[in-house]
Amino acid sequence: MPFRSILTVLLLSAAAPLRTTPAVTPAPRPTCDYAFCDENGSSWCFYWRGVTTWDASRGVLPGETRVPLGTCG
């Protein structure tokens, strides 16, 4: 193996790839159509998710979605 090839292999094997950790950004809170605190101290938010479905036994199901917001306060 020629010297130039050996040098190239050594240089490429010594170069460690950069490892970066992606920044964690908090998810935006939805704009609540209705929000409340339950008896356990949890805060909930209902918001329009833009999807309405049809269930044969229950009929139209609105696209309101309930998500937890954390503790009340």
C-alpha positions as a printed NumPy array, in Angstrom:
array([[  0.   ,   0.   ,   0.   ],
       [  1.502,   3.354,  -0.984],
       [  2.306,   5.889,   1.725],
       [ -0.33 ,   8.338,   0.443],
       [ -3.091,   5.709,   0.797],
       [ -1.982,   4.842,   4.326],
       [ -1.95 ,   8.507,   5.29 ],
       [ -5.436,   9.033,   3.819],
       [ -6.818,   6.035,   5.715],
       [ -5.29 ,   7.244,   8.976],
       [ -6.636,  10.766,   8.536],
       [-10.136,   9.59 ,   7.655],
       [-10.295,   7.112,  10.531],
       [ -9.083,   9.729,  13.041],
       [-11.705,  12.284,  12.059],
       [-14.644,  11.716,  14.39 ],
       [-18.034,  12.81 ,  13.112],
       [-19.56 ,  15.794,  14.849],
       [-22.336,  14.746,  17.167],
       [-24.801,  17.416,  18.003],
       [-27.846,  17.121,  20.188],
       [-30.921,  18.71 ,  18.622],
       [-32.493,  21.521,  20.593],
       [-35.689,  20.56 ,  22.383],
       [-38.429,  23.102,  21.923],
       [-41.66 ,  22.896,  23.883],
       [-44.796,  22.177,  21.906],
       [-47.087,  25.179,  21.566],
       [-50.169,  25.074,  23.732],
       [-53.43 ,  24.843,  21.832],
       [-55.95 ,  27.665,  21.983],
       [-58.625,  26.225,  24.237],
       [-62.302,  26.399,  23.32 ],
       [-63.039,  25.185,  26.836],
       [-60.683,  24.576,  29.756],
       [-61.345,  23.287,  33.26 ],
       [-59.742,  21.788,  36.366],
       [-60.993,  18.394,  37.494],
       [-61.458,  17.114,  41.047],
       [-57.908,  15.664,  41.035],
       [-56.246,  19.041,  40.374],
       [-55.488,  18.402,  36.685],
       [-56.062,  21.107,  34.089],
       [-57.688,  20.072,  30.782],
       [-58.182,  21.853,  27.474],
       [-60.676,  21.152,  24.692],
       [-59.771,  22.499,  21.268],
       [-60.934,  22.05 ,  17.679],
       [-58.687,  19.613,  15.881],
       [-60.406,  20.091,  12.548],
       [-61.647,  16.54 ,  12.117],
       [-65.234,  15.373,  12.325],
       [-66.059,  11.704,  11.932],
       [-69.148,   9.579,  11.574],
       [-69.828,   6.586,  13.794],
       [-72.662,   4.285,  12.687],
       [-73.861,   3.726,  16.258],
       [-73.312,   7.257,  17.622],
       [-73.663,   9.499,  14.583],
       [-71.521,  12.595,  14.039],
       [-68.499,  12.91 ,  16.345],
       [-67.08 ,  16.421,  16.624],
       [-63.384,  17.064,  16.204],
       [-62.951,  18.5  ,  19.708],
       [-59.946,  16.984,  21.422],
       [-59.172,  16.94 ,  25.15 ],
       [-55.537,  17.331,  26.172],
       [-53.96 ,  17.656,  29.63 ],
       [-52.268,  20.97 ,  30.448],
       [-50.737,  20.005,  33.792],
       [-51.768,  20.908,  37.299],
       [-54.289,  23.597,  38.129],
       [-53.028,  26.81 ,  39.483]])
